Amino acid sequence: MMILQANGKYSRGLFIDSLHSVYFTYVDKYFTSDDHFIEFKNKVTDPNLLKIVHTNEVRLVTPIISS
């Protein structure tokens, strides 16, 4: 994550993003609204990165309950 973001102009969150990337091994899904994680997922081939889900990809459905 650090190398990917350091190639261009990077934000203050570079260090924090790098620390958060350690979670991928330990979680089933990692929901984020940070585009850096999606770029990371697309550029690096690692099965753990398939766990990253952008919030734009999530569709919340309310169940219909009839009474």
Buried (B, 14 or more C-beta within 10 A) or exposed (E): BEEBBEEEEBEEEBEEBBEBBEEBEEEEEBEBEBEBBBEBBEEEEEEBBEBBBBEEEEEEEEEEEEE
